[in-house]
Amino acid sequence: QVQLVESGGGLVQPGGSLRLSCVASGSIFSVNVMGVMGWYRQALGKERELVATIAAGGIINSADSAKGRFTISRDNAKNTVYLQMNSLKPEDTAVYYCAARWVARITTTWSDYDYWGQGTQVTVSS
């Protein structure tokens, strides 16, 4: 069993920044380096969409809306993935979910992920 715990969401003004963190934890027999970790988001009334994902070897896949503003990184030793979000816009308002899968192959299909966090709310508003 693996648990994903997100932190770092909140209320920020347009143009501001937030840093999300997600830690994967579990029994000592199940916690290895996750193949792919990343972030999806879901705005009210909309479908869940990819933000960015990163494989254990460092390969990154980002949505067009994130490129140039959001940076994903991971610390394999800590099984932790980060999302640095800059120049935030009101349309970035959503619940942000951490996702992880064992297979080290980038995929954009959210159902390919083995584990999900509870989500953290990000609200961009003046």
PyRosetta script that sets phi, psi and omega in degrees:
from pyrosetta import init, pose_from_sequence

init()
pose = pose_from_sequence("QVQLVESGGGLVQPGGSLRLSCVASGSIFSVNVMGVMGWYRQALGKERELVATIAAGGIINSADSAKGRFTISRDNAKNTVYLQMNSLKPEDTAVYYCAARWVARITTTWSDYDYWGQGTQVTVSS")
pose.set_psi(1, 132.7)
pose.set_omega(1, 179.6)
pose.set_phi(2, -123.0)
pose.set_psi(2, 136.1)
pose.set_omega(2, 175.8)
pose.set_phi(3, -113.8)
pose.set_psi(3, 142.3)
pose.set_omega(3, 175.5)
pose.set_phi(4, -115.7)
pose.set_psi(4, 127.3)
pose.set_omega(4, -178.9)
pose.set_phi(5, -123.6)
pose.set_psi(5, 118.3)
pose.set_omega(5, -180.0)
pose.set_phi(6, -94.3)
pose.set_psi(6, 155.1)
pose.set_omega(6, 172.7)
pose.set_phi(7, -153.7)
pose.set_psi(7, 162.5)
pose.set_omega(7, 173.2)
pose.set_phi(8, 108.1)
pose.set_psi(8, -4.7)
pose.set_omega(8, 178.5)
pose.set_phi(9, -72.8)
pose.set_psi(9, 175.1)
pose.set_omega(9, 178.5)
pose.set_phi(10, 158.8)
pose.set_psi(10, -166.6)
pose.set_omega(10, 179.8)
pose.set_phi(11, -101.3)
pose.set_psi(11, 131.1)
pose.set_omega(11, -179.3)
pose.set_phi(12, -142.7)
pose.set_psi(12, 150.2)
pose.set_omega(12, 178.1)
pose.set_phi(13, -78.4)
pose.set_psi(13, 155.2)
pose.set_omega(13, 175.5)
pose.set_phi(14, -54.0)
pose.set_psi(14, 136.7)
pose.set_omega(14, -176.5)
pose.set_phi(15, 90.2)
pose.set_psi(15, -9.9)
pose.set_omega(15, -178.9)
pose.set_phi(16, -82.3)
pose.set_psi(16, -175.8)
pose.set_omega(16, -176.3)
pose.set_phi(17, -131.5)
pose.set_psi(17, 152.2)
pose.set_omega(17, 172.2)
pose.set_phi(18, -143.2)
pose.set_psi(18, 153.8)
pose.set_omega(18, 174.9)
pose.set_phi(19, -125.1)
pose.set_psi(19, 117.5)
pose.set_omega(19, 177.3)
pose.set_phi(20, -94.7)
pose.set_psi(20, 145.0)
pose.set_omega(20, 176.2)
pose.set_phi(21, -128.5)
pose.set_psi(21, 150.0)
pose.set_omega(21, 177.4)
pose.set_phi(22, -142.9)
pose.set_psi(22, 122.6)
pose.set_omega(22, 179.9)
pose.set_phi(23, -109.9)
pose.set_psi(23, 130.7)
pose.set_omega(23, 174.3)
pose.set_phi(24, -95.8)
pose.set_psi(24, 130.7)
pose.set_omega(24, 179.9)
pose.set_phi(25, -142.1)
pose.set_psi(25, 163.6)
pose.set_omega(25, 179.6)
pose.set_phi(26, 170.6)
pose.set_psi(26, -163.0)
pose.set_omega(26, -178.8)
pose.set_phi(27, -68.3)
pose.set_psi(27, 156.8)
pose.set_omega(27, -177.5)
pose.set_phi(28, -65.6)
pose.set_psi(28, -15.7)
pose.set_omega(28, 179.6)
pose.set_phi(29, -90.3)
pose.set_psi(29, -11.9)
pose.set_omega(29, -175.7)
pose.set_phi(30, -113.9)
pose.set_psi(30, -15.1)
pose.set_omega(30, -177.0)
pose.set_phi(31, -92.9)
pose.set_psi(31, 101.3)
pose.set_omega(31, 170.7)
pose.set_phi(32, -118.7)
pose.set_psi(32, -168.9)
pose.set_omega(32, 177.7)
pose.set_phi(33, -72.7)
pose.set_psi(33, 120.6)
pose.set_omega(33, 178.1)
pose.set_phi(34, -67.0)
pose.set_psi(34, 137.5)
pose.set_omega(34, -176.8)
pose.set_phi(35, -61.0)
pose.set_psi(35, -48.5)
pose.set_omega(35, 179.3)
pose.set_phi(36, -137.7)
pose.set_psi(36, 134.7)
pose.set_omega(36, 172.5)
pose.set_phi(37, -128.3)
pose.set_psi(37, 152.9)
pose.set_omega(37, -179.6)
pose.set_phi(38, -178.2)
pose.set_psi(38, -165.9)
pose.set_omega(38, -173.4)
pose.set_phi(39, -132.2)
pose.set_psi(39, 135.6)
pose.set_omega(39, 168.2)
pose.set_phi(40, -120.6)
pose.set_psi(40, 165.0)
pose.set_omega(40, 175.6)
pose.set_phi(41, -141.4)
pose.set_psi(41, 155.3)
pose.set_omega(41, 178.3)
pose.set_phi(42, -140.0)
pose.set_psi(42, 115.0)
pose.set_omega(42, 175.9)
pose.set_phi(43, -85.8)
pose.set_psi(43, 159.1)
pose.set_omega(43, -177.9)
pose.set_phi(44, -57.9)
pose.set_psi(44, 124.2)
pose.set_omega(44, 177.7)
pose.set_phi(45, 80.0)
pose.set_psi(45, 5.2)
pose.set_omega(45, -179.4)
pose.set_phi(46, -120.1)
pose.set_psi(46, 166.6)
pose.set_omega(46, 179.2)
pose.set_phi(47, -79.4)
pose.set_psi(47, 157.1)
pose.set_omega(47, 175.9)
pose.set_phi(48, -66.0)
pose.set_psi(48, 136.7)
pose.set_omega(48, -178.1)
pose.set_phi(49, -134.4)
pose.set_psi(49, 152.6)
pose.set_omega(49, 178.5)
pose.set_phi(50, -66.8)
pose.set_psi(50, 138.8)
pose.set_omega(50, 168.4)
pose.set_phi(51, -105.6)
pose.set_psi(51, -62.6)
pose.set_omega(51, 178.9)
pose.set_phi(52, -165.9)
pose.set_psi(52, 146.9)
pose.set_omega(52, 175.8)
pose.set_phi(53, -135.5)
pose.set_psi(53, 157.0)
pose.set_omega(53, -178.1)
pose.set_phi(54, -142.4)
pose.set_psi(54, 131.2)
pose.set_omega(54, 178.8)
pose.set_phi(55, -84.6)
pose.set_psi(55, 165.2)
pose.set_omega(55, -178.2)
pose.set_phi(56, -58.1)
pose.set_psi(56, -32.4)
pose.set_omega(56, 179.5)
pose.set_phi(57, -82.2)
pose.set_psi(57, -4.8)
pose.set_omega(57, 175.6)
pose.set_phi(58, 105.6)
pose.set_psi(58, -3.3)
pose.set_omega(58, 178.2)
pose.set_phi(59, -67.7)
pose.set_psi(59, 132.8)
pose.set_omega(59, -175.4)
pose.set_phi(60, -118.0)
pose.set_psi(60, 141.9)
pose.set_omega(60, 171.3)
pose.set_phi(61, -127.7)
pose.set_psi(61, 124.4)
pose.set_omega(61, -177.6)
pose.set_phi(62, -126.9)
pose.set_psi(62, 147.9)
pose.set_omega(62, 173.0)
pose.set_phi(63, -70.9)
pose.set_psi(63, 153.7)
pose.set_omega(63, 179.5)
pose.set_phi(64, -58.5)
pose.set_psi(64, -34.4)
pose.set_omega(64, -178.3)
pose.set_phi(65, -67.7)
pose.set_psi(65, -19.9)
pose.set_omega(65, -177.8)
pose.set_phi(66, -95.7)
pose.set_psi(66, -23.3)
pose.set_omega(66, -174.6)
pose.set_phi(67, -63.4)
pose.set_psi(67, 132.2)
pose.set_omega(67, 179.6)
pose.set_phi(68, 88.2)
pose.set_psi(68, -14.6)
pose.set_omega(68, -179.3)
pose.set_phi(69, -122.0)
pose.set_psi(69, -36.1)
pose.set_omega(69, -176.7)
pose.set_phi(70, -109.7)
pose.set_psi(70, 142.6)
pose.set_omega(70, 177.3)
pose.set_phi(71, -127.5)
pose.set_psi(71, 124.7)
pose.set_omega(71, 177.2)
pose.set_phi(72, -102.4)
pose.set_psi(72, 142.0)
pose.set_omega(72, 177.5)
pose.set_phi(73, -149.7)
pose.set_psi(73, 164.8)
pose.set_omega(73, 179.1)
pose.set_phi(74, -145.4)
pose.set_psi(74, 153.6)
pose.set_omega(74, 174.9)
pose.set_phi(75, -117.0)
pose.set_psi(75, 101.3)
pose.set_omega(75, -175.7)
pose.set_phi(76, -62.5)
pose.set_psi(76, -34.4)
pose.set_omega(76, -179.3)
pose.set_phi(77, -64.4)
pose.set_psi(77, -27.7)
pose.set_omega(77, -178.2)
pose.set_phi(78, -105.5)
pose.set_psi(78, 1.2)
pose.set_omega(78, -175.7)
pose.set_phi(79, 48.8)
pose.set_psi(79, 46.7)
pose.set_omega(79, -175.4)
pose.set_phi(80, -126.0)
pose.set_psi(80, 138.5)
pose.set_omega(80, 175.3)
pose.set_phi(81, -121.2)
pose.set_psi(81, 143.6)
pose.set_omega(81, -178.1)
pose.set_phi(82, -121.5)
pose.set_psi(82, 152.5)
pose.set_omega(82, 172.6)
pose.set_phi(83, -133.4)
pose.set_psi(83, 106.6)
pose.set_omega(83, 175.6)
pose.set_phi(84, -88.7)
pose.set_psi(84, 119.3)
pose.set_omega(84, -176.9)
pose.set_phi(85, -114.7)
pose.set_psi(85, 118.3)
pose.set_omega(85, 178.9)
pose.set_phi(86, -116.1)
pose.set_psi(86, 164.6)
pose.set_omega(86, 177.8)
pose.set_phi(87, 49.5)
pose.set_psi(87, 48.3)
pose.set_omega(87, -175.8)
pose.set_phi(88, -66.4)
pose.set_psi(88, 145.7)
pose.set_omega(88, -178.6)
pose.set_phi(89, -120.7)
pose.set_psi(89, 157.7)
pose.set_omega(89, 177.4)
pose.set_phi(90, -55.0)
pose.set_psi(90, -33.6)
pose.set_omega(90, 180.0)
pose.set_phi(91, -71.2)
pose.set_psi(91, -6.5)
pose.set_omega(91, 173.3)
pose.set_phi(92, -82.9)
pose.set_psi(92, -6.5)
pose.set_omega(92, 179.2)
pose.set_phi(93, -61.9)
pose.set_psi(93, 124.3)
pose.set_omega(93, -176.9)
pose.set_phi(94, -177.4)
pose.set_psi(94, 170.8)
pose.set_omega(94, 166.0)
pose.set_phi(95, -87.7)
pose.set_psi(95, 126.2)
pose.set_omega(95, -178.8)
pose.set_phi(96, -101.1)
pose.set_psi(96, 126.9)
pose.set_omega(96, -177.7)
pose.set_phi(97, -112.3)
pose.set_psi(97, 136.1)
pose.set_omega(97, 171.5)
pose.set_phi(98, -86.2)
pose.set_psi(98, 140.3)
pose.set_omega(98, 179.7)
pose.set_phi(99, -133.9)
pose.set_psi(99, 151.6)
pose.set_omega(99, 180.0)
pose.set_phi(100, -149.9)
pose.set_psi(100, 147.9)
pose.set_omega(100, 176.3)
pose.set_phi(101, -143.6)
pose.set_psi(101, 153.6)
pose.set_omega(101, -178.0)
pose.set_phi(102, -75.0)
pose.set_psi(102, -39.7)
pose.set_omega(102, -176.0)
pose.set_phi(103, -68.9)
pose.set_psi(103, 128.6)
pose.set_omega(103, -175.0)
pose.set_phi(104, -86.8)
pose.set_psi(104, 57.8)
pose.set_omega(104, 177.9)
pose.set_phi(105, -134.8)
pose.set_psi(105, 125.8)
pose.set_omega(105, -178.8)
pose.set_phi(106, -63.1)
pose.set_psi(106, 135.9)
pose.set_omega(106, 175.1)
pose.set_phi(107, -143.4)
pose.set_psi(107, 147.1)
pose.set_omega(107, 177.5)
pose.set_phi(108, -97.7)
pose.set_psi(108, -4.8)
pose.set_omega(108, -177.1)
pose.set_phi(109, -84.3)
pose.set_psi(109, 116.0)
pose.set_omega(109, -172.6)
pose.set_phi(110, -64.9)
pose.set_psi(110, -27.5)
pose.set_omega(110, -179.1)
pose.set_phi(111, -73.7)
pose.set_psi(111, -7.7)
pose.set_omega(111, 176.8)
pose.set_phi(112, -78.5)
pose.set_psi(112, -10.6)
pose.set_omega(112, -176.3)
pose.set_phi(113, -86.6)
pose.set_psi(113, 141.5)
pose.set_omega(113, -174.9)
pose.set_phi(114, -84.8)
pose.set_psi(114, -30.3)
pose.set_omega(114, -173.6)
pose.set_phi(115, -136.6)
pose.set_psi(115, 148.0)
pose.set_omega(115, 179.6)
pose.set_phi(116, -135.4)
pose.set_psi(116, 145.6)
pose.set_omega(116, 171.9)
pose.set_phi(117, -83.4)
pose.set_psi(117, 178.2)
pose.set_omega(117, -179.1)
pose.set_phi(118, -76.7)
pose.set_psi(118, -20.4)
pose.set_omega(118, -179.4)
pose.set_phi(119, 99.8)
pose.set_psi(119, 148.4)
pose.set_omega(119, 175.8)
pose.set_phi(120, -133.2)
pose.set_psi(120, 133.3)
pose.set_omega(120, -175.6)
pose.set_phi(121, -78.8)
pose.set_psi(121, 131.1)
pose.set_omega(121, 171.6)
pose.set_phi(122, -118.9)
pose.set_psi(122, 122.8)
pose.set_omega(122, 180.0)
pose.set_phi(123, -123.3)
pose.set_psi(123, 123.5)
pose.set_omega(123, 179.1)
pose.set_phi(124, -112.1)
pose.set_psi(124, 110.7)
pose.set_omega(124, -174.4)
pose.set_phi(125, -159.5)
pose.set_psi(125, 148.0)
pose.set_omega(125, 175.8)
pose.set_phi(126, -94.2)
pose.dump_pdb("model.pdb")
